[in-house]
Amino acid sequence: MNIMKIKRNYILLVLIMPITYRTKEQRINEVKPIIQKLSELKIKASEHEEIRELLQKIQVYIHQGERIEINIPFPIADVDIVGVLATDVKERVYMKFTRHND
């Protein structure tokens, strides 16, 4: 089997496969570790506008079920908050702090 045939079959498979959406309960369970980590690091929304913005996006994700890509600068720690709040169960939900590339 040549590479082009494999790629074509993969593309067809991706296009044909249905999206399985997370339920509201699953979305809540996916963001719990993120909120717990913020709490563990003692990062409070009352003290940081960036965390308030993140929590607002998490609320939209939970209640409306929208896929949200996160990229919020967090200058006080010289990092960006990046991640994905995914609605498809095959896609990973994650959040991480990444250092600025200067």
Backbone as CSV, one residue per row, in Angstrom:
resi,resn,N_x,N_y,N_z,CA_x,CA_y,CA_z,C_x,C_y,C_z
1,MET,0.850,-1.172,0.000,0.000,0.000,0.000,0.901,1.242,0.000
2,ASN,0.644,2.152,-0.887,1.507,3.327,-0.926,1.002,4.425,0.026
3,ILE,1.852,5.406,0.263,1.564,6.480,1.213,0.335,7.292,0.804
4,MET,0.189,7.594,-0.448,-0.949,8.405,-0.903,-2.274,7.698,-0.617
5,LYS,-2.314,6.405,-0.795,-3.538,5.650,-0.537,-3.851,5.649,0.962
6,ILE,-2.814,5.517,1.778,-3.003,5.539,3.223,-3.540,6.902,3.660
7,LYS,-2.946,7.983,3.161,-3.396,9.331,3.507,-4.838,9.551,3.077
8,ARG,-5.177,9.117,1.865,-6.540,9.291,1.360,-7.528,8.524,2.240
9,ASN,-7.176,7.297,2.627,-8.051,6.500,3.484,-8.209,7.143,4.856
10,TYR,-7.133,7.705,5.388,-7.194,8.389,6.682,-8.110,9.600,6.604
11,ILE,-7.961,10.389,5.542,-8.800,11.580,5.370,-10.264,11.171,5.257
12,LEU,-10.556,10.147,4.497,-11.932,9.677,4.373,-12.474,9.203,5.714
13,LEU,-11.652,8.498,6.474,-12.070,8.018,7.778,-12.388,9.178,8.712
14,VAL,-11.552,10.199,8.709,-11.767,11.370,9.555,-13.046,12.092,9.148
15,LEU,-13.305,12.199,7.855,-14.501,12.885,7.386,-15.774,12.103,7.682
16,ILE,-15.683,10.797,7.694,-16.852,9.954,7.885,-17.197,9.773,9.359
17,MET,-16.180,9.739,10.220,-16.411,9.471,11.639,-17.252,10.566,12.275
18,PRO,-18.325,10.186,12.950,-19.169,11.195,13.597,-18.495,11.768,14.843
19,ILE,-18.869,12.966,15.183,-18.370,13.607,16.399,-19.273,13.181,17.547
20,THR,-18.652,12.736,18.627,-19.400,12.385,19.827,-19.176,13.505,20.838
21,TYR,-20.225,14.249,21.121,-20.101,15.405,22.000,-20.140,14.996,23.464
22,ARG,-19.392,15.738,24.283,-19.415,15.514,25.723,-20.734,16.044,26.284
23,THR,-21.236,15.346,27.287,-22.423,15.820,27.992,-21.999,16.934,28.948
24,LYS,-22.964,17.618,29.499,-22.659,18.680,30.458,-21.898,18.102,31.657
25,GLU,-22.318,16.940,32.120,-21.641,16.295,33.250,-20.185,15.965,32.901
26,GLN,-19.947,15.484,31.696,-18.579,15.179,31.272,-17.744,16.453,31.185
27,ARG,-18.338,17.539,30.697,-17.598,18.815,30.607,-17.227,19.309,32.000
28,ILE,-18.140,19.169,32.939,-17.848,19.571,34.330,-16.691,18.743,34.876
29,ASN,-16.731,17.438,34.641,-15.658,16.559,35.131,-14.323,16.857,34.467
30,GLU,-14.341,17.305,33.217,-13.102,17.631,32.506,-12.428,18.883,33.074
31,VAL,-13.205,19.851,33.544,-12.601,21.097,34.033,-12.292,21.071,35.532
32,LYS,-12.796,20.092,36.246,-12.515,20.013,37.693,-11.018,20.003,38.001
33,PRO,-10.213,19.202,37.291,-8.771,19.219,37.596,-8.121,20.586,37.343
34,ILE,-8.615,21.319,36.365,-8.078,22.654,36.074,-8.362,23.580,37.250
35,ILE,-9.602,23.562,37.719,-9.986,24.429,38.839,-9.264,24.007,40.116
36,GLN,-9.125,22.697,40.325,-8.401,22.214,41.501,-6.937,22.651,41.475
37,LYS,-6.324,22.623,40.301,-4.918,23.030,40.182,-4.763,24.520,40.484
38,LEU,-5.684,25.339,39.979,-5.631,26.771,40.289,-5.750,26.985,41.794
39,SER,-6.629,26.246,42.428,-6.810,26.341,43.873,-5.546,25.886,44.607
40,GLU,-4.969,24.797,44.143,-3.739,24.267,44.742,-2.596,25.278,44.639
41,LEU,-2.536,25.993,43.505,-1.487,26.994,43.301,-1.824,28.335,43.964
42,LYS,-2.995,28.382,44.601,-3.480,29.598,45.285,-3.588,30.795,44.334
43,ILE,-4.068,30.513,43.128,-4.311,31.565,42.134,-5.796,31.886,42.177
44,LYS,-6.124,33.099,42.614,-7.524,33.466,42.848,-8.048,34.406,41.762
45,ALA,-9.282,34.163,41.364,-9.929,35.008,40.368,-10.134,36.423,40.904
46,SER,-10.320,36.545,42.200,-10.533,37.867,42.794,-9.292,38.750,42.690
47,GLU,-8.128,38.131,42.505,-6.883,38.890,42.439,-6.340,39.064,41.025
48,HIS,-6.852,38.284,40.064,-6.285,38.308,38.716,-7.378,38.329,37.649
49,GLU,-7.401,39.374,36.860,-8.370,39.513,35.770,-8.252,38.353,34.775
50,GLU,-7.035,37.889,34.539,-6.807,36.802,33.573,-7.490,35.504,34.023
51,ILE,-7.481,35.264,35.311,-8.129,34.054,35.839,-9.643,34.205,35.763
52,ARG,-10.151,35.411,35.986,-11.587,35.656,35.803,-11.999,35.361,34.367
53,GLU,-11.167,35.812,33.415,-11.440,35.551,32.000,-11.446,34.043,31.718
54,LEU,-10.482,33.334,32.275,-10.420,31.881,32.107,-11.667,31.210,32.676
55,LEU,-12.078,31.615,33.867,-13.256,31.008,34.491,-14.535,31.325,33.715
56,GLN,-14.610,32.514,33.113,-15.763,32.844,32.272,-15.809,31.930,31.053
57,LYS,-14.642,31.666,30.462,-14.595,30.763,29.301,-14.975,29.342,29.708
58,ILE,-14.563,28.935,30.890,-14.926,27.612,31.394,-16.447,27.523,31.587
59,GLN,-17.050,28.599,32.093,-18.509,28.623,32.271,-19.231,28.481,30.936
60,VAL,-18.764,29.202,29.923,-19.368,29.097,28.591,-19.240,27.667,28.082
61,TYR,-18.070,27.081,28.271,-17.821,25.706,27.848,-18.799,24.741,28.529
62,ILE,-18.954,24.873,29.822,-19.837,23.967,30.564,-21.297,24.146,30.146
63,HIS,-21.768,25.385,30.136,-23.200,25.632,29.941,-23.645,25.606,28.484
64,GLN,-22.789,26.041,27.566,-23.193,26.112,26.162,-22.584,25.008,25.307
65,GLY,-21.596,24.318,25.823,-20.993,23.212,25.100,-20.206,23.630,23.874
66,GLU,-19.605,24.808,23.917,-18.797,25.292,22.794,-17.343,24.859,22.968
67,ARG,-16.686,24.504,21.859,-15.250,24.224,21.883,-14.525,25.563,21.989
68,ILE,-13.632,25.681,22.953,-12.947,26.952,23.196,-11.443,26.725,23.254
69,GLU,-10.726,27.496,22.448,-9.267,27.495,22.526,-8.856,28.641,23.440
70,ILE,-7.999,28.345,24.379,-7.563,29.324,25.378,-6.159,29.806,25.038
71,ASN,-5.987,31.121,25.060,-4.667,31.736,24.943,-4.748,33.091,25.645
72,ILE,-4.450,33.069,26.923,-4.587,34.264,27.755,-3.217,34.625,28.323
73,PRO,-2.685,35.798,27.993,-1.426,36.232,28.599,-1.607,36.432,30.111
74,PHE,-0.653,35.976,30.878,-0.673,36.111,32.336,0.664,36.719,32.750
75,PRO,0.800,38.053,32.516,2.100,38.715,32.663,2.695,38.693,34.070
76,ILE,1.879,38.618,35.079,2.416,38.632,36.441,3.330,37.432,36.696
77,ALA,3.075,36.325,35.988,3.910,35.125,36.121,4.771,34.911,34.878
78,ASP,4.727,35.849,33.938,5.485,35.771,32.689,5.174,34.490,31.911
79,VAL,3.884,34.157,31.854,3.431,32.971,31.129,2.161,33.297,30.354
80,ASP,1.808,32.393,29.448,0.508,32.424,28.787,-0.254,31.204,29.266
81,ILE,-1.552,31.374,29.455,-2.413,30.240,29.780,-2.959,29.750,28.447
82,VAL,-2.596,28.554,28.051,-3.032,28.009,26.765,-3.693,26.656,26.988
83,GLY,-4.619,26.332,26.091,-5.280,25.042,26.192,-6.485,24.965,25.292
84,VAL,-7.187,23.853,25.423,-8.389,23.608,24.644,-9.450,23.017,25.557
85,LEU,-10.634,23.583,25.470,-11.803,23.008,26.119,-12.597,22.357,24.995
86,ALA,-12.393,21.069,24.810,-12.923,20.352,23.652,-14.292,19.746,23.943
87,THR,-15.147,19.766,22.924,-16.476,19.176,23.055,-16.516,17.750,22.547
88,ASP,-15.617,17.393,21.640,-15.562,16.035,21.082,-14.821,15.133,22.066
89,VAL,-15.406,13.982,22.392,-14.787,13.093,23.374,-13.453,12.536,22.896
90,LYS,-13.193,12.583,21.593,-11.922,12.072,21.064,-10.795,13.094,21.184
91,GLU,-11.139,14.320,21.526,-10.129,15.373,21.659,-9.866,15.641,23.137
92,ARG,-8.617,15.846,23.461,-8.193,16.046,24.850,-8.519,17.461,25.330
93,VAL,-9.009,17.565,26.549,-9.200,18.850,27.232,-7.949,19.080,28.057
94,TYR,-7.320,20.250,27.871,-6.114,20.522,28.655,-5.926,22.024,28.837
95,MET,-5.125,22.350,29.822,-4.773,23.722,30.119,-3.354,23.690,30.668
96,LYS,-2.509,24.633,30.224,-1.144,24.676,30.744,-0.622,26.102,30.723
97,PHE,0.390,26.323,31.533,1.103,27.595,31.552,2.336,27.432,30.664
98,THR,2.515,28.332,29.718,3.704,28.270,28.865,4.491,29.568,29.005
99,ARG,5.773,29.443,29.065,6.652,30.619,29.172,6.613,31.437,27.893
100,HIS,6.762,32.755,28.054,6.849,33.651,26.886,8.115,33.346,26.119
101,ASN,8.018,33.395,24.803,9.192,33.227,23.962,9.699,34.602,23.539
102,ASP,10.686,35.090,24.251,11.248,36.423,23.920,12.541,36.281,23.166
